[in-house]
Amino acid sequence: MALLPRPPEPSRVSRLLNKRLIRTAIAVLSFILTVYLVLASRDGGVAVVLPLLGYRETPEAYHFSTTSSFQPVSINPTGKTKEELCATFPKHLLNYVQPVLKMGHSEGRAKIEAQLDSVLACFGKDDLLIMSDLDDTIREHKIVDALADLPQSYYNLRKNRDFKNYMWQRQMRDNGTLHSEDPTATKPIDGWVIDKYKFLPMVERAWITKPDKPFYFFLEADTYVFWDNVFRFLQTFDPDVPVYMGSPSPGQYDKTRDIKTWFANGGPGFVLSRGAIKALLHRESGSNGQYIEPPIAEKWLSLVSEECCGDSVVGWALWNANVELQGYWPMFNPHPLHGIPFSDLYWCQPVLTLHKTTPKDMVELWRWEFGQRTLHRPLLYSDLWHFRHPGELGVLENWDNGDWDSWIPPSEAKVDSFKSCEQFCRKEDRCVQWNWRGGNDKTCILMQSIRYGQAREREMIPEKRGAKPEEILAGEKPKGKWVDYNSGWVGERINK
Ligand SMILES: *[C@@H]1O[C@H](CO)[C@@H](O)[C@H](O)[C@H]1NC(C)=O
């Protein structure tokens, strides 16, 4: 009997190596597959992009069709009154999407007025919920103090020092000094620090006041919302599935599961479905039927007092209720209208929201929108381009077109003026605009996305981080540098 030669036995090490390689390959492939399935299962329109990590990924295509419910879909807004425009608004869809505005008593009145004249203009007093840190009435709207019924634990100022701002505000209103002409009277109240306490009570209160709505849309005083696109988009989701969507920001790190979590930035607005709110508000009960968990506002109080902002607490509370963020960027947009960084990442995407848009722009954009809607496709960023073009004028002094998707020339290039900054930009194909920060700064910023920007006068940038320019100017010797802002655009490349 002839002995068959045996195949060479792989060494133990290389066998292990092979196994590990195979395992790694399987892990990588299943990760890619999972990501693909997650993206595909949402019927497109997905833009899970991690902009803060400098990670550029082209958003997925939006490949399902939606229709507008405005009637008529489009009208010429010129000369029309607010009532005439609002007559076209599909009010019945407010049974499907409940708008909830979060504001603060100390917030600029111009912002609120502009919001009520634009994004919220078509909502009556029963359509809209407004949550604040003091009860009040603005126009016909009742403003709810979302913090009024919080548990006693919130008033323990040793644990929870910020909350005194809220208490002072109430006391001052009660003793008549809150609206006093003397600006120093209201100075100790820091509205920003109270803000984070409002988020969880706001969600709970919205649910109690307007229970069982399919979706809740939470926005702020400077959130611009394209309602037609929001209605179109949300109608493609099942409200009984937990849905939490918005503009993704990096949140808490989940140590037990070794996962970095994400939350929806509050400024561009966020959405919770009925299923998500039910999961969030759910409290475990024991065998005797008694709750064994506190209500959410109490459950997360210590986290709220440590965290900078309430939106991240909402994200973490939802994560702990097994509701994960669906990040839809750039549909939910953290940029203002004048700061949209137009590029291939934006151009063909529907626009759902904008943040920090100026009061004047909010009202103008809102009127313009009435003439732009089309039945079979949502409004896109490329449509917004027609509302206002960046770069039409070529160059502008005392103008800041920003610092986004940007880089600077190497020091050996010796770029030391507006002119040489321009020349450097024109030499690099991807450069569509430049920003020369003159004065003591002398920085040339080159950009590959196109932004309109805004007027910006010469100013003192303080050396000390966080100090306000006026604090420095009031001091004897200014510590910092003078900067002037000058912007330019490469017209031919933008047109192309
Ligand atoms: C009103 O209340 C505030 C906050 O508690 C207090 O600082 C202030 O002295 C009060 N003013 C008057 C006139 O009572």
The ligand as an SDF file (V2000), in Angstrom:
LIG
                    3D

 14 14  0  0  0  0  0  0  0  0999 V2000
  -37.1380   90.2390   44.5530 C   0  0  0  0  0  0  0  0  0  0  0  0
  -36.6290   88.9140   44.5130 O   0  0  0  0  0  0  0  0  0  0  0  0
  -35.2370   88.7980   44.2600 C   0  0  0  0  0  0  0  0  0  0  0  0
  -34.8910   87.3280   44.1000 C   0  0  0  0  0  0  0  0  0  0  0  0
  -35.2360   86.5960   45.2120 O   0  0  0  0  0  0  0  0  0  0  0  0
  -34.4550   89.4760   45.3620 C   0  0  0  0  0  0  0  0  0  0  0  0
  -33.0610   89.3910   45.0910 O   0  0  0  0  0  0  0  0  0  0  0  0
  -34.8670   90.9260   45.4330 C   0  0  0  0  0  0  0  0  0  0  0  0
  -34.2210   91.5600   46.5170 O   0  0  0  0  0  0  0  0  0  0  0  0
  -36.3960   91.0540   45.6230 C   0  0  0  0  0  0  0  0  0  0  0  0
  -36.7630   92.4550   45.5130 N   0  0  0  0  0  0  0  0  0  0  0  0
  -37.6880   92.9950   46.2880 C   0  0  0  0  0  0  0  0  0  0  0  0
  -37.9530   94.4570   46.0380 C   0  0  0  0  0  0  0  0  0  0  0  0
  -38.2940   92.3820   47.1230 O   0  0  0  0  0  0  0  0  0  0  0  0
  1  2  1  0
  1 10  1  0
  2  3  1  0
  3  4  1  0
  3  6  1  0
  4  5  1  0
  6  7  1  0
  6  8  1  0
  8  9  1  0
  8 10  1  0
 10 11  1  0
 11 12  1  0
 12 13  1  0
 12 14  2  0
M  END
$$$$
